[in-house]
Amino acid sequence: ALILGAMAEGVTRVDALNPGADVGSTIACLRALGVRIDLEGDRATIHGRAGTLRCPTASLDCGNSGTTMRLLAGVLASQDFTATLDGDESLRSRPMRRVAVPLRGLGARVEGPDNAEHAPLIVTGPVRRGGSFSSPVASAQIKSAVLLAGAFGGQRVRVEEPGSSRDHTELMLNAFGMECRHGEGFALVDPAPDQLLQATDLRVPADSSAAALLAASAASVPGSAIRLDDVLVNPRRAGFVEVMRRMGVTAEVDSGPIQAGERTGSIRIEAPGSLVETTVSAREIPSLIDEVPCLCALAAFARGTTTFEGVAELRVKESDRLAEMVDLL
């Protein structure tokens, strides 16, 4: 929301903004790129720069935020200057060539240690052509970087994935007035000549990952129940609900209003007398990747052996989440 508001024409107001450090890193980077962002409580007022950012005078510090670095890499690839994206020690260890390769394919230059495998990333735009890219992994961050480079660089770009990753960027591009077609395993943006995003007011829905922690807490205690209101229930984010159902939990989702293109609603969880094992397939993982740790904790309360397939991506997050869960459990 912050990034699209920064690139739009006009003033965007974002309510219910999360106060976390990753959001703070995004705000700091955008301000360094010349974007005026006024904060009042959980509202941000973003004065859009109509697609043209200012060349920063120093490296852009993304802190610990992989989303900030990868999405801004795509944004910077659309600009006619060179900028450096950096972060803390943890972020410097995370894989970045997966973003550099498709951006290079669009004509941008992306440099960094180990052939841009790690930050700091030095990005020089603008992109000079469109094209199609097949991502080796289902990753919303990779997909979003490429889509944003095309959207702001005036290029037709199609991204294909082995599965369906989160589609927040596609939905929000549409909410800001730029058509982004997407479906099972693909996304396509084809901006009109000189097309700009149009500012819009939006409210960020309550977070699915935070809701999952509360849902799992209730599901692990027989006789417990909880209702979570106004939560994002995007099917590409709410995969944890189906897994809990297979484990014996009563889980009901009631649809509510659409916010910034996103489905919201209420999630009601009722704990069973006892939980049972399940297998979570690799195909399901993109819809619940951040919920695997809390589902592992829930599985510790279940009868039998629960298996999670295709979760190697969790080894290259802010920490090796698989090793951390093994140690913790």
DRENGULUM-327648 format. One record per residue (C-alpha): residue number from 1; residue in three letters; x, y, z. Coordinates in nm, 3 decimals. Layout:
DRENGULUM-327648
pakol, tilo, c1, c2, c3
NUM, ALA, X, Y, Z
...
end
This chain:
DRENGULUM-327648
pakol, tilo, c1, c2, c3
1, ALA, 0.000, 0.000, 0.000
2, LEU, 0.281, 0.241, 0.087
3, ILE, 0.479, 0.161, -0.227
4, LEU, 0.184, 0.188, -0.463
5, GLY, 0.070, 0.510, -0.296
6, ALA, 0.421, 0.652, -0.338
7, MET, 0.418, 0.576, -0.712
8, ALA, 0.060, 0.694, -0.772
9, GLU, -0.070, 1.028, -0.891
10, GLY, -0.242, 1.209, -0.604
11, VAL, -0.272, 1.160, -0.229
12, THR, -0.334, 0.812, -0.085
13, ARG, -0.453, 0.752, 0.270
14, VAL, -0.386, 0.416, 0.432
15, ASP, -0.565, 0.330, 0.757
16, ALA, -0.489, 0.047, 1.005
17, LEU, -0.121, 0.053, 0.911
18, ASN, 0.086, -0.197, 1.108
19, PRO, 0.345, -0.022, 1.330
20, GLY, 0.606, -0.299, 1.286
21, ALA, 0.970, -0.249, 1.193
22, ASP, 0.931, -0.380, 0.836
23, VAL, 0.667, -0.116, 0.762
24, GLY, 0.897, 0.142, 0.923
25, SER, 1.183, 0.036, 0.694
26, THR, 0.960, 0.078, 0.390
27, ILE, 0.856, 0.427, 0.503
28, ALA, 1.219, 0.530, 0.563
29, CYS, 1.327, 0.405, 0.219
30, LEU, 1.040, 0.579, 0.041
31, ARG, 1.115, 0.906, 0.221
32, ALA, 1.477, 0.875, 0.110
33, LEU, 1.342, 0.846, -0.245
34, GLY, 1.163, 1.179, -0.211
35, VAL, 0.818, 1.061, -0.103
36, ARG, 0.634, 1.270, 0.154
37, ILE, 0.459, 1.041, 0.405
38, ASP, 0.269, 1.191, 0.699
39, LEU, 0.194, 0.960, 0.992
40, GLU, -0.086, 1.011, 1.244
41, GLY, -0.164, 0.714, 1.466
42, ASP, -0.220, 0.415, 1.238
43, ARG, -0.294, 0.634, 0.932
44, ALA, -0.038, 0.719, 0.664
45, THR, -0.099, 0.998, 0.415
46, ILE, 0.120, 0.943, 0.110
47, HIS, 0.182, 1.220, -0.140
48, GLY, 0.240, 1.027, -0.462
49, ARG, 0.521, 1.114, -0.701
50, ALA, 0.337, 1.009, -1.017
51, GLY, 0.583, 0.736, -1.108
52, THR, 0.908, 0.931, -1.073
53, LEU, 1.122, 0.899, -0.761
54, ARG, 1.422, 1.104, -0.651
55, CYS, 1.772, 0.958, -0.666
56, PRO, 1.874, 0.887, -0.304
57, THR, 2.190, 1.037, -0.157
58, ALA, 2.279, 0.725, 0.046
59, SER, 2.207, 0.352, 0.059
60, LEU, 1.847, 0.258, 0.131
61, ASP, 1.833, 0.068, 0.461
62, CYS, 1.571, -0.208, 0.441
63, GLY, 1.646, -0.323, 0.796
64, ASN, 1.533, -0.684, 0.832
65, SER, 1.262, -0.663, 0.566
66, GLY, 1.297, -0.894, 0.268
67, THR, 0.967, -0.766, 0.130
68, THR, 1.097, -0.409, 0.134
69, MET, 1.419, -0.502, -0.045
70, ARG, 1.271, -0.725, -0.312
71, LEU, 0.972, -0.505, -0.396
72, LEU, 1.180, -0.188, -0.403
73, ALA, 1.431, -0.363, -0.631
74, GLY, 1.147, -0.390, -0.882
75, VAL, 1.042, -0.030, -0.829
76, LEU, 1.398, 0.101, -0.865
77, ALA, 1.442, -0.100, -1.186
78, SER, 1.181, 0.132, -1.341
79, GLN, 1.374, 0.450, -1.251
80, ASP, 1.642, 0.633, -1.449
81, PHE, 1.911, 0.630, -1.180
82, THR, 2.126, 0.400, -0.968
83, ALA, 2.038, 0.319, -0.606
84, THR, 2.168, 0.074, -0.346
85, LEU, 1.948, -0.144, -0.125
86, ASP, 2.104, -0.274, 0.195
87, GLY, 1.994, -0.424, 0.525
88, ASP, 2.101, -0.583, 0.850
89, GLU, 2.322, -0.891, 0.879
90, SER, 2.024, -1.126, 0.855
91, LEU, 1.888, -0.963, 0.540
92, ARG, 2.234, -0.967, 0.382
93, SER, 2.234, -1.347, 0.414
94, ARG, 1.905, -1.400, 0.228
95, PRO, 1.890, -1.503, -0.141
96, MET, 1.846, -1.210, -0.382
97, ARG, 1.962, -1.341, -0.720
98, ARG, 1.613, -1.484, -0.767
99, VAL, 1.498, -1.122, -0.803
100, ALA, 1.804, -0.995, -0.989
101, VAL, 1.774, -1.247, -1.274
102, PRO, 1.425, -1.148, -1.400
103, LEU, 1.497, -0.775, -1.357
104, ARG, 1.809, -0.817, -1.568
105, GLY, 1.592, -0.992, -1.825
106, LEU, 1.386, -0.672, -1.850
107, GLY, 1.700, -0.469, -1.919
108, ALA, 1.780, -0.332, -1.573
109, ARG, 2.123, -0.374, -1.417
110, VAL, 2.139, -0.546, -1.077
111, GLU, 2.474, -0.596, -0.908
112, GLY, 2.586, -0.723, -0.570
113, PRO, 2.803, -0.978, -0.388
114, ASP, 2.819, -1.327, -0.543
115, ASN, 2.654, -1.206, -0.865
116, ALA, 2.375, -1.035, -0.666
117, GLU, 2.300, -1.344, -0.458
118, HIS, 2.321, -1.122, -0.150
119, ALA, 2.267, -0.759, -0.052
120, PRO, 2.373, -0.489, -0.086
121, LEU, 2.202, -0.473, -0.424
122, ILE, 2.293, -0.196, -0.667
123, VAL, 2.000, -0.139, -0.905
124, THR, 2.024, 0.071, -1.221
125, GLY, 1.718, 0.131, -1.437
126, PRO, 1.515, 0.183, -1.631
127, VAL, 1.383, -0.146, -1.764
128, ARG, 1.393, -0.140, -2.144
129, ARG, 1.166, -0.423, -2.248
130, GLY, 0.886, -0.645, -2.132
131, GLY, 0.876, -1.019, -2.141
132, SER, 0.774, -1.341, -1.972
133, PHE, 0.948, -1.495, -1.674
134, SER, 0.903, -1.838, -1.523
135, SER, 0.987, -1.834, -1.153
136, PRO, 1.144, -2.155, -1.015
137, VAL, 0.953, -2.108, -0.689
138, ALA, 0.606, -1.979, -0.602
139, SER, 0.708, -1.652, -0.438
140, ALA, 0.497, -1.339, -0.409
141, GLN, 0.809, -1.129, -0.350
142, ILE, 0.977, -1.238, -0.675
143, LYS, 0.652, -1.204, -0.869
144, SER, 0.580, -0.861, -0.719
145, ALA, 0.928, -0.726, -0.800
146, VAL, 0.885, -0.818, -1.166
147, LEU, 0.525, -0.692, -1.187
148, LEU, 0.617, -0.358, -1.029
149, ALA, 0.912, -0.312, -1.266
150, GLY, 0.677, -0.363, -1.559
151, ALA, 0.392, -0.156, -1.416
152, PHE, 0.611, 0.147, -1.345
153, GLY, 0.845, 0.095, -1.640
154, GLY, 0.561, 0.087, -1.893
155, GLN, 0.631, -0.270, -2.001
156, ARG, 0.408, -0.573, -2.055
157, VAL, 0.528, -0.841, -1.813
158, ARG, 0.399, -1.190, -1.745
159, VAL, 0.515, -1.405, -1.453
160, GLU, 0.449, -1.778, -1.427
161, GLU, 0.498, -1.987, -1.111
162, PRO, 0.490, -2.357, -1.026
163, GLY, 0.203, -2.283, -0.786
164, SER, -0.013, -1.991, -0.678
165, SER, 0.159, -1.749, -0.439
166, ARG, 0.000, -1.457, -0.256
167, ASP, -0.174, -1.215, -0.491
168, HIS, -0.183, -0.898, -0.280
169, THR, 0.018, -0.698, -0.536
170, GLU, -0.211, -0.797, -0.823
171, LEU, -0.525, -0.710, -0.629
172, MET, -0.385, -0.378, -0.512
173, LEU, -0.259, -0.277, -0.858
174, ASN, -0.616, -0.320, -0.977
175, ALA, -0.742, -0.117, -0.680
176, PHE, -0.507, 0.165, -0.788
177, GLY, -0.648, 0.155, -1.141
178, MET, -0.395, -0.057, -1.332
179, GLU, -0.530, -0.381, -1.475
180, CYS, -0.334, -0.681, -1.359
181, ARG, -0.474, -1.012, -1.478
182, HIS, -0.392, -1.312, -1.262
183, GLY, -0.500, -1.667, -1.201
184, GLU, -0.371, -2.010, -1.111
185, GLY, 0.008, -1.981, -1.138
186, PHE, 0.034, -1.664, -1.348
187, ALA, 0.010, -1.285, -1.334
188, LEU, 0.019, -1.031, -1.619
189, VAL, 0.049, -0.652, -1.614
190, ASP, 0.021, -0.454, -1.939
191, PRO, 0.015, -0.080, -1.867
192, ALA, -0.117, 0.165, -2.124
193, PRO, 0.138, 0.417, -2.259
194, ASP, 0.229, 0.666, -1.983
195, GLN, -0.028, 0.511, -1.749
196, LEU, -0.001, 0.611, -1.383
197, LEU, -0.156, 0.458, -1.075
198, GLN, -0.436, 0.668, -0.929
199, ALA, -0.432, 0.746, -0.557
200, THR, -0.694, 0.572, -0.349
201, ASP, -0.795, 0.551, 0.016
202, LEU, -0.781, 0.206, 0.172
203, ARG, -0.782, 0.020, 0.499
204, VAL, -0.538, -0.263, 0.561
205, PRO, -0.731, -0.574, 0.669
206, ALA, -0.637, -0.747, 0.993
207, ASP, -0.346, -0.985, 0.939
208, SER, -0.400, -1.354, 0.859
209, SER, -0.073, -1.464, 1.018
210, ALA, -0.153, -1.291, 1.348
211, ALA, -0.503, -1.443, 1.337
212, ALA, -0.355, -1.791, 1.286
213, LEU, -0.161, -1.768, 1.613
214, LEU, -0.477, -1.689, 1.808
215, ALA, -0.672, -1.957, 1.620
216, ALA, -0.407, -2.221, 1.697
217, SER, -0.399, -2.119, 2.063
218, ALA, -0.774, -2.177, 2.093
219, ALA, -0.765, -2.497, 1.885
220, SER, -0.508, -2.655, 2.117
221, VAL, -0.727, -2.628, 2.430
222, PRO, -1.035, -2.856, 2.435
223, GLY, -1.354, -2.660, 2.499
224, SER, -1.209, -2.333, 2.372
225, ALA, -1.355, -2.114, 2.099
226, ILE, -1.257, -1.782, 1.944
227, ARG, -1.398, -1.548, 1.679
228, LEU, -1.166, -1.320, 1.484
229, ASP, -1.341, -1.033, 1.304
230, ASP, -1.251, -0.823, 0.998
231, VAL, -0.959, -1.052, 0.909
232, LEU, -0.807, -1.095, 0.564
233, VAL, -0.955, -1.419, 0.428
234, ASN, -0.783, -1.417, 0.089
235, PRO, -0.777, -1.788, -0.006
236, ARG, -0.406, -1.760, -0.091
237, ARG, -0.337, -1.661, 0.268
238, ALA, -0.593, -1.858, 0.469
239, GLY, -0.465, -2.209, 0.396
240, PHE, -0.413, -2.268, 0.768
241, VAL, -0.791, -2.285, 0.814
242, GLU, -0.823, -2.594, 0.594
243, VAL, -0.530, -2.764, 0.768
244, MET, -0.693, -2.703, 1.107
245, ARG, -1.018, -2.853, 0.975
246, ARG, -0.833, -3.171, 0.874
247, MET, -0.692, -3.187, 1.226
248, GLY, -1.046, -3.195, 1.364
249, VAL, -1.097, -2.825, 1.442
250, THR, -1.433, -2.666, 1.367
251, ALA, -1.339, -2.365, 1.154
252, GLU, -1.595, -2.140, 0.987
253, VAL, -1.521, -1.843, 0.762
254, ASP, -1.789, -1.580, 0.698
255, SER, -1.720, -1.339, 0.413
256, GLY, -1.737, -0.965, 0.479
257, PRO, -1.661, -0.655, 0.275
258, ILE, -1.395, -0.621, 0.005
259, GLN, -1.114, -0.386, 0.110
260, ALA, -0.857, -0.272, -0.150
261, GLY, -0.957, -0.571, -0.359
262, GLU, -0.908, -0.811, -0.066
263, ARG, -1.173, -1.035, 0.085
264, THR, -1.224, -0.986, 0.458
265, GLY, -1.444, -1.168, 0.703
266, SER, -1.475, -1.346, 1.035
267, ILE, -1.302, -1.670, 1.134
268, ARG, -1.460, -1.880, 1.408
269, ILE, -1.253, -2.157, 1.566
270, GLU, -1.383, -2.427, 1.802
271, ALA, -1.143, -2.680, 1.955
272, PRO, -1.219, -3.050, 1.920
273, GLY, -1.193, -3.303, 2.202
274, SER, -0.866, -3.415, 2.044
275, LEU, -0.659, -3.321, 1.740
276, VAL, -0.552, -3.568, 1.471
277, GLU, -0.258, -3.589, 1.235
278, THR, -0.254, -3.460, 0.876
279, THR, -0.017, -3.416, 0.582
280, VAL, 0.033, -3.065, 0.442
281, SER, 0.129, -3.094, 0.075
282, ALA, 0.387, -2.880, -0.103
283, ARG, 0.109, -2.732, -0.317
284, GLU, -0.061, -2.592, -0.006
285, ILE, 0.252, -2.433, 0.140
286, PRO, 0.242, -2.094, -0.043
287, SER, -0.099, -2.025, 0.118
288, LEU, 0.034, -2.087, 0.471
289, ILE, 0.414, -2.051, 0.454
290, ASP, 0.434, -1.816, 0.755
291, GLU, 0.187, -2.028, 0.952
292, VAL, 0.396, -2.348, 0.939
293, PRO, 0.564, -2.276, 1.278
294, CYS, 0.232, -2.231, 1.461
295, LEU, 0.085, -2.535, 1.284
296, CYS, 0.393, -2.734, 1.397
297, ALA, 0.315, -2.628, 1.753
298, LEU, -0.048, -2.731, 1.707
299, ALA, 0.065, -3.068, 1.563
300, ALA, 0.251, -3.134, 1.887
301, PHE, -0.092, -3.158, 2.056
302, ALA, -0.231, -3.400, 1.793
303, ARG, -0.243, -3.779, 1.782
304, GLY, -0.013, -3.930, 1.521
305, THR, 0.252, -3.780, 1.295
306, THR, 0.188, -3.461, 1.101
307, THR, 0.405, -3.401, 0.793
308, PHE, 0.484, -3.075, 0.612
309, GLU, 0.612, -3.120, 0.257
310, GLY, 0.801, -2.866, 0.045
311, VAL, 0.899, -2.624, 0.322
312, ALA, 1.267, -2.569, 0.232
313, GLU, 1.194, -2.198, 0.178
314, LEU, 1.163, -2.161, 0.556
315, ARG, 1.537, -2.222, 0.586
316, VAL, 1.612, -1.888, 0.413
317, LYS, 1.380, -1.655, 0.602
318, GLU, 1.497, -1.417, 0.878
319, SER, 1.622, -1.732, 1.046
320, ASP, 1.619, -2.103, 0.965
321, ARG, 1.264, -2.144, 1.089
322, LEU, 1.268, -2.523, 1.050
323, ALA, 1.574, -2.561, 1.273
324, GLU, 1.423, -2.318, 1.524
325, MET, 1.099, -2.519, 1.543
326, VAL, 1.290, -2.846, 1.584
327, ASP, 1.489, -2.696, 1.873
328, LEU, 1.183, -2.536, 2.032
329, LEU, 0.962, -2.843, 2.016
end
